[in-house]
Amino acid sequence: MSAQTNMAPVLRSVTVAVPIERAFDTFTRRIGDWWPLHTYGIFGEEAAGVAFDGARLVERRKFS
């Protein structure tokens, strides 16, 4: 069983000079290009990638 921590959400915004559809597509389809996986992923240095799989965000790890 794990303890639940109540924390305030992290809210950030960035304005880019592209159409909304293009920004959303890039943000979701290429999330593995910008997500700080080694510091904010569950696998740390063993992290291999992160991507959306349908409606789920899936993180993968390296196998030795």
PDBQT receptor file of N, H, CA, C and O in Angstrom, charges set to zero:
ATOM      1  N   MET A   1       0.850  -1.176   0.000  1.00  0.00    +0.000 N 
ATOM      2  CA  MET A   1       0.000   0.000   0.000  1.00  0.00    +0.000 C 
ATOM      3  C   MET A   1       0.896   1.239   0.000  1.00  0.00    +0.000 C 
ATOM      4  O   MET A   1       1.913   1.260   0.693  1.00  0.00    +0.000 OA
ATOM      5  N   SER A   2       0.545   2.246  -0.747  1.00  0.00    +0.000 N 
ATOM      6  H   SER A   2      -0.281   2.230  -1.310  1.00  0.00    +0.000 HD
ATOM      7  CA  SER A   2       1.343   3.472  -0.814  1.00  0.00    +0.000 C 
ATOM      8  C   SER A   2       0.584   4.633  -0.181  1.00  0.00    +0.000 C 
ATOM      9  O   SER A   2      -0.646   4.677  -0.192  1.00  0.00    +0.000 OA
ATOM     10  N   ALA A   3       1.338   5.554   0.360  1.00  0.00    +0.000 N 
ATOM     11  H   ALA A   3       2.337   5.518   0.369  1.00  0.00    +0.000 HD
ATOM     12  CA  ALA A   3       0.740   6.743   0.960  1.00  0.00    +0.000 C 
ATOM     13  C   ALA A   3       0.381   7.734  -0.125  1.00  0.00    +0.000 C 
ATOM     14  O   ALA A   3       1.096   7.856  -1.120  1.00  0.00    +0.000 OA
ATOM     15  N   GLN A   4      -0.707   8.433   0.054  1.00  0.00    +0.000 N 
ATOM     16  H   GLN A   4      -1.288   8.333   0.861  1.00  0.00    +0.000 HD
ATOM     17  CA  GLN A   4      -1.123   9.447  -0.909  1.00  0.00    +0.000 C 
ATOM     18  C   GLN A   4      -0.693  10.810  -0.393  1.00  0.00    +0.000 C 
ATOM     19  O   GLN A   4      -0.910  11.137   0.774  1.00  0.00    +0.000 OA
ATOM     20  N   THR A   5      -0.088  11.598  -1.255  1.00  0.00    +0.000 N 
ATOM     21  H   THR A   5       0.089  11.334  -2.203  1.00  0.00    +0.000 HD
ATOM     22  CA  THR A   5       0.358  12.940  -0.897  1.00  0.00    +0.000 C 
ATOM     23  C   THR A   5      -0.514  13.951  -1.619  1.00  0.00    +0.000 C 
ATOM     24  O   THR A   5      -0.709  13.858  -2.831  1.00  0.00    +0.000 OA
ATOM     25  N   ASN A   6      -1.031  14.903  -0.886  1.00  0.00    +0.000 N 
ATOM     26  H   ASN A   6      -0.872  14.978   0.098  1.00  0.00    +0.000 HD
ATOM     27  CA  ASN A   6      -1.810  15.969  -1.501  1.00  0.00    +0.000 C 
ATOM     28  C   ASN A   6      -0.880  17.123  -1.820  1.00  0.00    +0.000 C 
ATOM     29  O   ASN A   6      -0.274  17.716  -0.927  1.00  0.00    +0.000 OA
ATOM     30  N   MET A   7      -0.776  17.430  -3.085  1.00  0.00    +0.000 N 
ATOM     31  H   MET A   7      -1.268  16.949  -3.810  1.00  0.00    +0.000 HD
ATOM     32  CA  MET A   7       0.091  18.509  -3.536  1.00  0.00    +0.000 C 
ATOM     33  C   MET A   7      -0.686  19.408  -4.483  1.00  0.00    +0.000 C 
ATOM     34  O   MET A   7      -1.605  18.965  -5.172  1.00  0.00    +0.000 OA
ATOM     35  N   ALA A   8      -0.307  20.661  -4.506  1.00  0.00    +0.000 N 
ATOM     36  H   ALA A   8       0.439  21.021  -3.946  1.00  0.00    +0.000 HD
ATOM     37  CA  ALA A   8      -0.917  21.594  -5.451  1.00  0.00    +0.000 C 
ATOM     38  C   ALA A   8      -0.468  21.217  -6.867  1.00  0.00    +0.000 C 
ATOM     39  O   ALA A   8       0.674  20.800  -7.056  1.00  0.00    +0.000 OA
ATOM     40  N   PRO A   9      -1.346  21.356  -7.858  1.00  0.00    +0.000 N 
ATOM     41  CA  PRO A   9      -0.945  21.036  -9.234  1.00  0.00    +0.000 C 
ATOM     42  C   PRO A   9       0.101  22.017  -9.737  1.00  0.00    +0.000 C 
ATOM     43  O   PRO A   9       0.149  23.172  -9.314  1.00  0.00    +0.000 OA
ATOM     44  N   VAL A  10       0.937  21.532 -10.650  1.00  0.00    +0.000 N 
ATOM     45  H   VAL A  10       0.898  20.594 -10.993  1.00  0.00    +0.000 HD
ATOM     46  CA  VAL A  10       1.932  22.387 -11.301  1.00  0.00    +0.000 C 
ATOM     47  C   VAL A  10       1.290  22.912 -12.582  1.00  0.00    +0.000 C 
ATOM     48  O   VAL A  10       0.927  22.138 -13.467  1.00  0.00    +0.000 OA
ATOM     49  N   LEU A  11       1.158  24.205 -12.671  1.00  0.00    +0.000 N 
ATOM     50  H   LEU A  11       1.453  24.834 -11.952  1.00  0.00    +0.000 HD
ATOM     51  CA  LEU A  11       0.534  24.826 -13.838  1.00  0.00    +0.000 C 
ATOM     52  C   LEU A  11       1.559  25.706 -14.539  1.00  0.00    +0.000 C 
ATOM     53  O   LEU A  11       2.161  26.585 -13.922  1.00  0.00    +0.000 OA
ATOM     54  N   ARG A  12       1.750  25.468 -15.812  1.00  0.00    +0.000 N 
ATOM     55  H   ARG A  12       1.262  24.754 -16.314  1.00  0.00    +0.000 HD
ATOM     56  CA  ARG A  12       2.667  26.268 -16.627  1.00  0.00    +0.000 C 
ATOM     57  C   ARG A  12       2.015  26.486 -17.982  1.00  0.00    +0.000 C 
ATOM     58  O   ARG A  12       1.190  25.685 -18.422  1.00  0.00    +0.000 OA
ATOM     59  N   SER A  13       2.387  27.561 -18.630  1.00  0.00    +0.000 N 
ATOM     60  H   SER A  13       3.057  28.212 -18.272  1.00  0.00    +0.000 HD
ATOM     61  CA  SER A  13       1.886  27.790 -19.980  1.00  0.00    +0.000 C 
ATOM     62  C   SER A  13       3.002  28.344 -20.842  1.00  0.00    +0.000 C 
ATOM     63  O   SER A  13       3.915  29.019 -20.365  1.00  0.00    +0.000 OA
ATOM     64  N   VAL A  14       2.900  28.039 -22.127  1.00  0.00    +0.000 N 
ATOM     65  H   VAL A  14       2.158  27.491 -22.514  1.00  0.00    +0.000 HD
ATOM     66  CA  VAL A  14       3.858  28.513 -23.119  1.00  0.00    +0.000 C 
ATOM     67  C   VAL A  14       3.054  28.958 -24.328  1.00  0.00    +0.000 C 
ATOM     68  O   VAL A  14       2.140  28.256 -24.760  1.00  0.00    +0.000 OA
ATOM     69  N   THR A  15       3.384  30.099 -24.867  1.00  0.00    +0.000 N 
ATOM     70  H   THR A  15       4.127  30.669 -24.515  1.00  0.00    +0.000 HD
ATOM     71  CA  THR A  15       2.723  30.589 -26.066  1.00  0.00    +0.000 C 
ATOM     72  C   THR A  15       3.656  30.364 -27.259  1.00  0.00    +0.000 C 
ATOM     73  O   THR A  15       4.813  30.783 -27.238  1.00  0.00    +0.000 OA
ATOM     74  N   VAL A  16       3.148  29.707 -28.286  1.00  0.00    +0.000 N 
ATOM     75  H   VAL A  16       2.207  29.366 -28.303  1.00  0.00    +0.000 HD
ATOM     76  CA  VAL A  16       3.925  29.449 -29.495  1.00  0.00    +0.000 C 
ATOM     77  C   VAL A  16       3.180  30.024 -30.692  1.00  0.00    +0.000 C 
ATOM     78  O   VAL A  16       1.951  30.085 -30.696  1.00  0.00    +0.000 OA
ATOM     79  N   ALA A  17       3.915  30.437 -31.684  1.00  0.00    +0.000 N 
ATOM     80  H   ALA A  17       4.913  30.387 -31.680  1.00  0.00    +0.000 HD
ATOM     81  CA  ALA A  17       3.320  31.087 -32.852  1.00  0.00    +0.000 C 
ATOM     82  C   ALA A  17       2.963  30.067 -33.938  1.00  0.00    +0.000 C 
ATOM     83  O   ALA A  17       3.453  30.144 -35.064  1.00  0.00    +0.000 OA
ATOM     84  N   VAL A  18       2.105  29.117 -33.582  1.00  0.00    +0.000 N 
ATOM     85  H   VAL A  18       1.707  29.055 -32.667  1.00  0.00    +0.000 HD
ATOM     86  CA  VAL A  18       1.603  28.126 -34.548  1.00  0.00    +0.000 C 
ATOM     87  C   VAL A  18       0.114  27.918 -34.272  1.00  0.00    +0.000 C 
ATOM     88  O   VAL A  18      -0.369  28.264 -33.194  1.00  0.00    +0.000 OA
ATOM     89  N   PRO A  19      -0.609  27.360 -35.226  1.00  0.00    +0.000 N 
ATOM     90  CA  PRO A  19      -2.024  27.063 -34.984  1.00  0.00    +0.000 C 
ATOM     91  C   PRO A  19      -2.193  26.072 -33.816  1.00  0.00    +0.000 C 
ATOM     92  O   PRO A  19      -1.321  25.235 -33.581  1.00  0.00    +0.000 OA
ATOM     93  N   ILE A  20      -3.285  26.168 -33.107  1.00  0.00    +0.000 N 
ATOM     94  H   ILE A  20      -3.993  26.848 -33.297  1.00  0.00    +0.000 HD
ATOM     95  CA  ILE A  20      -3.563  25.311 -31.953  1.00  0.00    +0.000 C 
ATOM     96  C   ILE A  20      -3.449  23.833 -32.312  1.00  0.00    +0.000 C 
ATOM     97  O   ILE A  20      -2.880  23.056 -31.546  1.00  0.00    +0.000 OA
ATOM     98  N   GLU A  21      -3.978  23.439 -33.458  1.00  0.00    +0.000 N 
ATOM     99  H   GLU A  21      -4.440  24.071 -34.080  1.00  0.00    +0.000 HD
ATOM    100  CA  GLU A  21      -3.962  22.040 -33.858  1.00  0.00    +0.000 C 
ATOM    101  C   GLU A  21      -2.536  21.519 -34.003  1.00  0.00    +0.000 C 
ATOM    102  O   GLU A  21      -2.237  20.396 -33.598  1.00  0.00    +0.000 OA
ATOM    103  N   ARG A  22      -1.657  22.337 -34.582  1.00  0.00    +0.000 N 
ATOM    104  H   ARG A  22      -1.901  23.250 -34.911  1.00  0.00    +0.000 HD
ATOM    105  CA  ARG A  22      -0.263  21.920 -34.763  1.00  0.00    +0.000 C 
ATOM    106  C   ARG A  22       0.441  21.822 -33.412  1.00  0.00    +0.000 C 
ATOM    107  O   ARG A  22       1.184  20.869 -33.176  1.00  0.00    +0.000 OA
ATOM    108  N   ALA A  23       0.223  22.780 -32.530  1.00  0.00    +0.000 N 
ATOM    109  H   ALA A  23      -0.381  23.554 -32.722  1.00  0.00    +0.000 HD
ATOM    110  CA  ALA A  23       0.844  22.747 -31.206  1.00  0.00    +0.000 C 
ATOM    111  C   ALA A  23       0.395  21.504 -30.437  1.00  0.00    +0.000 C 
ATOM    112  O   ALA A  23       1.223  20.818 -29.839  1.00  0.00    +0.000 OA
ATOM    113  N   PHE A  24      -0.892  21.209 -30.446  1.00  0.00    +0.000 N 
ATOM    114  H   PHE A  24      -1.566  21.766 -30.933  1.00  0.00    +0.000 HD
ATOM    115  CA  PHE A  24      -1.410  20.041 -29.736  1.00  0.00    +0.000 C 
ATOM    116  C   PHE A  24      -0.844  18.756 -30.316  1.00  0.00    +0.000 C 
ATOM    117  O   PHE A  24      -0.438  17.867 -29.567  1.00  0.00    +0.000 OA
ATOM    118  N   ASP A  25      -0.809  18.644 -31.637  1.00  0.00    +0.000 N 
ATOM    119  H   ASP A  25      -1.138  19.366 -32.246  1.00  0.00    +0.000 HD
ATOM    120  CA  ASP A  25      -0.282  17.453 -32.293  1.00  0.00    +0.000 C 
ATOM    121  C   ASP A  25       1.181  17.237 -31.916  1.00  0.00    +0.000 C 
ATOM    122  O   ASP A  25       1.582  16.121 -31.583  1.00  0.00    +0.000 OA
ATOM    123  N   THR A  26       1.970  18.294 -31.967  1.00  0.00    +0.000 N 
ATOM    124  H   THR A  26       1.644  19.200 -32.237  1.00  0.00    +0.000 HD
ATOM    125  CA  THR A  26       3.390  18.178 -31.623  1.00  0.00    +0.000 C 
ATOM    126  C   THR A  26       3.562  17.836 -30.146  1.00  0.00    +0.000 C 
ATOM    127  O   THR A  26       4.383  16.988 -29.797  1.00  0.00    +0.000 OA
ATOM    128  N   PHE A  27       2.797  18.489 -29.282  1.00  0.00    +0.000 N 
ATOM    129  H   PHE A  27       2.131  19.178 -29.566  1.00  0.00    +0.000 HD
ATOM    130  CA  PHE A  27       2.868  18.242 -27.847  1.00  0.00    +0.000 C 
ATOM    131  C   PHE A  27       2.567  16.788 -27.515  1.00  0.00    +0.000 C 
ATOM    132  O   PHE A  27       3.246  16.199 -26.673  1.00  0.00    +0.000 OA
ATOM    133  N   THR A  28       1.575  16.201 -28.151  1.00  0.00    +0.000 N 
ATOM    134  H   THR A  28       1.024  16.679 -28.835  1.00  0.00    +0.000 HD
ATOM    135  CA  THR A  28       1.174  14.835 -27.825  1.00  0.00    +0.000 C 
ATOM    136  C   THR A  28       1.948  13.783 -28.611  1.00  0.00    +0.000 C 
ATOM    137  O   THR A  28       2.419  12.807 -28.026  1.00  0.00    +0.000 OA
ATOM    138  N   ARG A  29       2.089  13.958 -29.905  1.00  0.00    +0.000 N 
ATOM    139  H   ARG A  29       1.707  14.751 -30.380  1.00  0.00    +0.000 HD
ATOM    140  CA  ARG A  29       2.753  12.947 -30.736  1.00  0.00    +0.000 C 
ATOM    141  C   ARG A  29       4.241  12.860 -30.449  1.00  0.00    +0.000 C 
ATOM    142  O   ARG A  29       4.837  11.792 -30.587  1.00  0.00    +0.000 OA
ATOM    143  N   ARG A  30       4.851  13.976 -30.051  1.00  0.00    +0.000 N 
ATOM    144  H   ARG A  30       4.367  14.844 -29.939  1.00  0.00    +0.000 HD
ATOM    145  CA  ARG A  30       6.300  14.003 -29.811  1.00  0.00    +0.000 C 
ATOM    146  C   ARG A  30       6.631  14.239 -28.338  1.00  0.00    +0.000 C 
ATOM    147  O   ARG A  30       7.660  14.837 -28.024  1.00  0.00    +0.000 OA
ATOM    148  N   ILE A  31       5.778  13.781 -27.445  1.00  0.00    +0.000 N 
ATOM    149  H   ILE A  31       4.942  13.295 -27.700  1.00  0.00    +0.000 HD
ATOM    150  CA  ILE A  31       5.988  14.003 -26.015  1.00  0.00    +0.000 C 
ATOM    151  C   ILE A  31       7.330  13.429 -25.543  1.00  0.00    +0.000 C 
ATOM    152  O   ILE A  31       7.953  13.981 -24.637  1.00  0.00    +0.000 OA
ATOM    153  N   GLY A  32       7.767  12.347 -26.142  1.00  0.00    +0.000 N 
ATOM    154  H   GLY A  32       7.261  11.898 -26.879  1.00  0.00    +0.000 HD
ATOM    155  CA  GLY A  32       9.053  11.754 -25.775  1.00  0.00    +0.000 C 
ATOM    156  C   GLY A  32      10.251  12.631 -26.111  1.00  0.00    +0.000 C 
ATOM    157  O   GLY A  32      11.337  12.436 -25.565  1.00  0.00    +0.000 OA
ATOM    158  N   ASP A  33      10.060  13.597 -27.010  1.00  0.00    +0.000 N 
ATOM    159  H   ASP A  33       9.178  13.755 -27.454  1.00  0.00    +0.000 HD
ATOM    160  CA  ASP A  33      11.153  14.505 -27.380  1.00  0.00    +0.000 C 
ATOM    161  C   ASP A  33      11.401  15.587 -26.336  1.00  0.00    +0.000 C 
ATOM    162  O   ASP A  33      12.513  16.103 -26.228  1.00  0.00    +0.000 OA
ATOM    163  N   TRP A  34      10.375  15.930 -25.569  1.00  0.00    +0.000 N 
ATOM    164  H   TRP A  34       9.472  15.510 -25.656  1.00  0.00    +0.000 HD
ATOM    165  CA  TRP A  34      10.544  17.047 -24.636  1.00  0.00    +0.000 C 
ATOM    166  C   TRP A  34      10.327  16.680 -23.172  1.00  0.00    +0.000 C 
ATOM    167  O   TRP A  34      10.737  17.440 -22.295  1.00  0.00    +0.000 OA
ATOM    168  N   TRP A  35       9.702  15.549 -22.875  1.00  0.00    +0.000 N 
ATOM    169  H   TRP A  35       9.370  14.931 -23.588  1.00  0.00    +0.000 HD
ATOM    170  CA  TRP A  35       9.442  15.166 -21.486  1.00  0.00    +0.000 C 
ATOM    171  C   TRP A  35      10.768  14.817 -20.797  1.00  0.00    +0.000 C 
ATOM    172  O   TRP A  35      11.528  14.011 -21.334  1.00  0.00    +0.000 OA
ATOM    173  N   PRO A  36      11.072  15.397 -19.621  1.00  0.00    +0.000 N 
ATOM    174  CA  PRO A  36      12.323  15.104 -18.907  1.00  0.00    +0.000 C 
ATOM    175  C   PRO A  36      12.242  13.731 -18.222  1.00  0.00    +0.000 C 
ATOM    176  O   PRO A  36      12.108  13.641 -17.001  1.00  0.00    +0.000 OA
ATOM    177  N   LEU A  37      12.325  12.692 -19.013  1.00  0.00    +0.000 N 
ATOM    178  H   LEU A  37      12.434  12.765 -20.004  1.00  0.00    +0.000 HD
ATOM    179  CA  LEU A  37      12.058  11.329 -18.583  1.00  0.00    +0.000 C 
ATOM    180  C   LEU A  37      12.982  10.832 -17.479  1.00  0.00    +0.000 C 
ATOM    181  O   LEU A  37      12.522  10.166 -16.551  1.00  0.00    +0.000 OA
ATOM    182  N   HIS A  38      14.259  11.136 -17.555  1.00  0.00    +0.000 N 
ATOM    183  H   HIS A  38      14.633  11.677 -18.308  1.00  0.00    +0.000 HD
ATOM    184  CA  HIS A  38      15.195  10.613 -16.563  1.00  0.00    +0.000 C 
ATOM    185  C   HIS A  38      15.008  11.240 -15.187  1.00  0.00    +0.000 C 
ATOM    186  O   HIS A  38      15.373  10.638 -14.177  1.00  0.00    +0.000 OA
ATOM    187  N   THR A  39      14.443  12.438 -15.140  1.00  0.00    +0.000 N 
ATOM    188  H   THR A  39      14.146  12.927 -15.961  1.00  0.00    +0.000 HD
ATOM    189  CA  THR A  39      14.222  13.079 -13.845  1.00  0.00    +0.000 C 
ATOM    190  C   THR A  39      12.768  13.025 -13.394  1.00  0.00    +0.000 C 
ATOM    191  O   THR A  39      12.504  13.112 -12.194  1.00  0.00    +0.000 OA
ATOM    192  N   TYR A  40      11.814  12.886 -14.316  1.00  0.00    +0.000 N 
ATOM    193  H   TYR A  40      12.029  12.816 -15.290  1.00  0.00    +0.000 HD
ATOM    194  CA  TYR A  40      10.396  12.878 -13.949  1.00  0.00    +0.000 C 
ATOM    195  C   TYR A  40       9.671  11.609 -14.376  1.00  0.00    +0.000 C 
ATOM    196  O   TYR A  40       8.441  11.571 -14.371  1.00  0.00    +0.000 OA
ATOM    197  N   GLY A  41      10.401  10.588 -14.739  1.00  0.00    +0.000 N 
ATOM    198  H   GLY A  41      11.401  10.618 -14.744  1.00  0.00    +0.000 HD
ATOM    199  CA  GLY A  41       9.794   9.316 -15.089  1.00  0.00    +0.000 C 
ATOM    200  C   GLY A  41       9.878   8.350 -13.920  1.00  0.00    +0.000 C 
ATOM    201  O   GLY A  41      10.560   8.622 -12.932  1.00  0.00    +0.000 OA
ATOM    202  N   ILE A  42       9.198   7.243 -14.026  1.00  0.00    +0.000 N 
ATOM    203  H   ILE A  42       8.643   7.022 -14.828  1.00  0.00    +0.000 HD
ATOM    204  CA  ILE A  42       9.201   6.278 -12.931  1.00  0.00    +0.000 C 
ATOM    205  C   ILE A  42      10.402   5.337 -12.974  1.00  0.00    +0.000 C 
ATOM    206  O   ILE A  42      10.692   4.674 -11.978  1.00  0.00    +0.000 OA
ATOM    207  N   PHE A  43      11.108   5.262 -14.107  1.00  0.00    +0.000 N 
ATOM    208  H   PHE A  43      10.872   5.800 -14.916  1.00  0.00    +0.000 HD
ATOM    209  CA  PHE A  43      12.224   4.333 -14.230  1.00  0.00    +0.000 C 
ATOM    210  C   PHE A  43      13.596   4.983 -14.100  1.00  0.00    +0.000 C 
ATOM    211  O   PHE A  43      14.605   4.278 -14.147  1.00  0.00    +0.000 OA
ATOM    212  N   GLY A  44      13.668   6.282 -13.941  1.00  0.00    +0.000 N 
ATOM    213  H   GLY A  44      12.849   6.855 -13.903  1.00  0.00    +0.000 HD
ATOM    214  CA  GLY A  44      14.952   6.968 -13.766  1.00  0.00    +0.000 C 
ATOM    215  C   GLY A  44      15.895   6.714 -14.929  1.00  0.00    +0.000 C 
ATOM    216  O   GLY A  44      15.528   6.902 -16.089  1.00  0.00    +0.000 OA
ATOM    217  N   GLU A  45      17.114   6.286 -14.612  1.00  0.00    +0.000 N 
ATOM    218  H   GLU A  45      17.411   6.133 -13.670  1.00  0.00    +0.000 HD
ATOM    219  CA  GLU A  45      18.131   6.056 -15.656  1.00  0.00    +0.000 C 
ATOM    220  C   GLU A  45      17.803   4.868 -16.559  1.00  0.00    +0.000 C 
ATOM    221  O   GLU A  45      18.399   4.729 -17.627  1.00  0.00    +0.000 OA
ATOM    222  N   GLU A  46      16.877   4.019 -16.155  1.00  0.00    +0.000 N 
ATOM    223  H   GLU A  46      16.392   4.132 -15.288  1.00  0.00    +0.000 HD
ATOM    224  CA  GLU A  46      16.479   2.880 -16.985  1.00  0.00    +0.000 C 
ATOM    225  C   GLU A  46      15.355   3.239 -17.948  1.00  0.00    +0.000 C 
ATOM    226  O   GLU A  46      14.869   2.375 -18.679  1.00  0.00    +0.000 OA
ATOM    227  N   ALA A  47      14.935   4.498 -17.959  1.00  0.00    +0.000 N 
ATOM    228  H   ALA A  47      15.329   5.200 -17.366  1.00  0.00    +0.000 HD
ATOM    229  CA  ALA A  47      13.844   4.934 -18.832  1.00  0.00    +0.000 C 
ATOM    230  C   ALA A  47      14.255   4.808 -20.290  1.00  0.00    +0.000 C 
ATOM    231  O   ALA A  47      15.376   5.156 -20.663  1.00  0.00    +0.000 OA
ATOM    232  N   ALA A  48      13.340   4.307 -21.109  1.00  0.00    +0.000 N 
ATOM    233  H   ALA A  48      12.429   4.025 -20.806  1.00  0.00    +0.000 HD
ATOM    234  CA  ALA A  48      13.620   4.126 -22.532  1.00  0.00    +0.000 C 
ATOM    235  C   ALA A  48      12.743   4.999 -23.417  1.00  0.00    +0.000 C 
ATOM    236  O   ALA A  48      13.110   5.274 -24.559  1.00  0.00    +0.000 OA
ATOM    237  N   GLY A  49      11.601   5.436 -22.923  1.00  0.00    +0.000 N 
ATOM    238  H   GLY A  49      11.302   5.212 -21.995  1.00  0.00    +0.000 HD
ATOM    239  CA  GLY A  49      10.744   6.265 -23.743  1.00  0.00    +0.000 C 
ATOM    240  C   GLY A  49       9.376   6.455 -23.119  1.00  0.00    +0.000 C 
ATOM    241  O   GLY A  49       8.970   5.728 -22.212  1.00  0.00    +0.000 OA
ATOM    242  N   VAL A  50       8.678   7.460 -23.635  1.00  0.00    +0.000 N 
ATOM    243  H   VAL A  50       9.008   8.051 -24.371  1.00  0.00    +0.000 HD
ATOM    244  CA  VAL A  50       7.323   7.751 -23.183  1.00  0.00    +0.000 C 
ATOM    245  C   VAL A  50       6.521   8.192 -24.403  1.00  0.00    +0.000 C 
ATOM    246  O   VAL A  50       7.008   8.955 -25.237  1.00  0.00    +0.000 OA
ATOM    247  N   ALA A  51       5.278   7.697 -24.497  1.00  0.00    +0.000 N 
ATOM    248  H   ALA A  51       4.883   7.077 -23.820  1.00  0.00    +0.000 HD
ATOM    249  CA  ALA A  51       4.417   8.050 -25.628  1.00  0.00    +0.000 C 
ATOM    250  C   ALA A  51       2.973   7.741 -25.258  1.00  0.00    +0.000 C 
ATOM    251  O   ALA A  51       2.704   6.934 -24.369  1.00  0.00    +0.000 OA
ATOM    252  N   PHE A  52       2.062   8.387 -25.944  1.00  0.00    +0.000 N 
ATOM    253  H   PHE A  52       2.281   9.043 -26.666  1.00  0.00    +0.000 HD
ATOM    254  CA  PHE A  52       0.656   8.071 -25.760  1.00  0.00    +0.000 C 
ATOM    255  C   PHE A  52       0.331   6.793 -26.515  1.00  0.00    +0.000 C 
ATOM    256  O   PHE A  52       0.778   6.595 -27.644  1.00  0.00    +0.000 OA
ATOM    257  N   ASP A  53      -0.450   5.929 -25.880  1.00  0.00    +0.000 N 
ATOM    258  H   ASP A  53      -0.813   6.089 -24.962  1.00  0.00    +0.000 HD
ATOM    259  CA  ASP A  53      -0.967   4.718 -26.496  1.00  0.00    +0.000 C 
ATOM    260  C   ASP A  53      -2.479   4.828 -26.367  1.00  0.00    +0.000 C 
ATOM    261  O   ASP A  53      -3.058   4.420 -25.360  1.00  0.00    +0.000 OA
ATOM    262  N   GLY A  54      -3.109   5.378 -27.391  1.00  0.00    +0.000 N 
ATOM    263  H   GLY A  54      -2.638   5.709 -28.209  1.00  0.00    +0.000 HD
ATOM    264  CA  GLY A  54      -4.527   5.707 -27.286  1.00  0.00    +0.000 C 
ATOM    265  C   GLY A  54      -4.683   6.840 -26.285  1.00  0.00    +0.000 C 
ATOM    266  O   GLY A  54      -4.063   7.892 -26.436  1.00  0.00    +0.000 OA
ATOM    267  N   ALA A  55      -5.501   6.633 -25.270  1.00  0.00    +0.000 N 
ATOM    268  H   ALA A  55      -6.005   5.778 -25.147  1.00  0.00    +0.000 HD
ATOM    269  CA  ALA A  55      -5.722   7.661 -24.252  1.00  0.00    +0.000 C 
ATOM    270  C   ALA A  55      -4.759   7.534 -23.074  1.00  0.00    +0.000 C 
ATOM    271  O   ALA A  55      -4.808   8.347 -22.150  1.00  0.00    +0.000 OA
ATOM    272  N   ARG A  56      -3.889   6.531 -23.093  1.00  0.00    +0.000 N 
ATOM    273  H   ARG A  56      -3.849   5.871 -23.843  1.00  0.00    +0.000 HD
ATOM    274  CA  ARG A  56      -2.963   6.296 -21.979  1.00  0.00    +0.000 C 
ATOM    275  C   ARG A  56      -1.575   6.800 -22.291  1.00  0.00    +0.000 C 
ATOM    276  O   ARG A  56      -1.105   6.693 -23.423  1.00  0.00    +0.000 OA
ATOM    277  N   LEU A  57      -0.920   7.349 -21.285  1.00  0.00    +0.000 N 
ATOM    278  H   LEU A  57      -1.302   7.436 -20.365  1.00  0.00    +0.000 HD
ATOM    279  CA  LEU A  57       0.483   7.736 -21.407  1.00  0.00    +0.000 C 
ATOM    280  C   LEU A  57       1.300   6.573 -20.879  1.00  0.00    +0.000 C 
ATOM    281  O   LEU A  57       1.164   6.191 -19.716  1.00  0.00    +0.000 OA
ATOM    282  N   VAL A  58       2.151   6.006 -21.728  1.00  0.00    +0.000 N 
ATOM    283  H   VAL A  58       2.262   6.316 -22.672  1.00  0.00    +0.000 HD
ATOM    284  CA  VAL A  58       2.899   4.805 -21.389  1.00  0.00    +0.000 C 
ATOM    285  C   VAL A  58       4.384   5.126 -21.341  1.00  0.00    +0.000 C 
ATOM    286  O   VAL A  58       4.937   5.736 -22.255  1.00  0.00    +0.000 OA
ATOM    287  N   GLU A  59       5.016   4.701 -20.254  1.00  0.00    +0.000 N 
ATOM    288  H   GLU A  59       4.567   4.205 -19.511  1.00  0.00    +0.000 HD
ATOM    289  CA  GLU A  59       6.454   4.857 -20.109  1.00  0.00    +0.000 C 
ATOM    290  C   GLU A  59       7.110   3.486 -20.233  1.00  0.00    +0.000 C 
ATOM    291  O   GLU A  59       6.614   2.506 -19.678  1.00  0.00    +0.000 OA
ATOM    292  N   ARG A  60       8.205   3.416 -20.947  1.00  0.00    +0.000 N 
ATOM    293  H   ARG A  60       8.609   4.212 -21.398  1.00  0.00    +0.000 HD
ATOM    294  CA  ARG A  60       8.900   2.141 -21.145  1.00  0.00    +0.000 C 
ATOM    295  C   ARG A  60      10.294   2.235 -20.513  1.00  0.00    +0.000 C 
ATOM    296  O   ARG A  60      10.866   3.316 -20.375  1.00  0.00    +0.000 OA
ATOM    297  N   ARG A  61      10.819   1.063 -20.135  1.00  0.00    +0.000 N 
ATOM    298  H   ARG A  61      10.355   0.185 -20.247  1.00  0.00    +0.000 HD
ATOM    299  CA  ARG A  61      12.153   1.048 -19.553  1.00  0.00    +0.000 C 
ATOM    300  C   ARG A  61      13.053   0.123 -20.343  1.00  0.00    +0.000 C 
ATOM    301  O   ARG A  61      12.592  -0.768 -21.057  1.00  0.00    +0.000 OA
ATOM    302  N   LYS A  62      14.358   0.358 -20.198  1.00  0.00    +0.000 N 
ATOM    303  H   LYS A  62      14.732   1.081 -19.618  1.00  0.00    +0.000 HD
ATOM    304  CA  LYS A  62      15.363  -0.483 -20.869  1.00  0.00    +0.000 C 
ATOM    305  C   LYS A  62      15.463  -1.816 -20.158  1.00  0.00    +0.000 C 
ATOM    306  O   LYS A  62      15.336  -1.892 -18.936  1.00  0.00    +0.000 OA
ATOM    307  N   PHE A  63      15.688  -2.855 -20.923  1.00  0.00    +0.000 N 
ATOM    308  H   PHE A  63      15.791  -2.793 -21.916  1.00  0.00    +0.000 HD
ATOM    309  CA  PHE A  63      15.955  -4.187 -20.356  1.00  0.00    +0.000 C 
ATOM    310  C   PHE A  63      17.376  -4.558 -20.673  1.00  0.00    +0.000 C 
ATOM    311  O   PHE A  63      17.848  -4.344 -21.789  1.00  0.00    +0.000 OA
ATOM    312  N   SER A  64      18.053  -5.103 -19.713  1.00  0.00    +0.000 N 
ATOM    313  H   SER A  64      17.670  -5.277 -18.806  1.00  0.00    +0.000 HD
ATOM    314  CA  SER A  64      19.462  -5.503 -19.898  1.00  0.00    +0.000 C 
ATOM    315  C   SER A  64      19.546  -6.899 -20.421  1.00  0.00    +0.000 C 
ATOM    316  O   SER A  64      20.643  -7.412 -20.640  1.00  0.00    +0.000 OA
TER     317      SER A  64
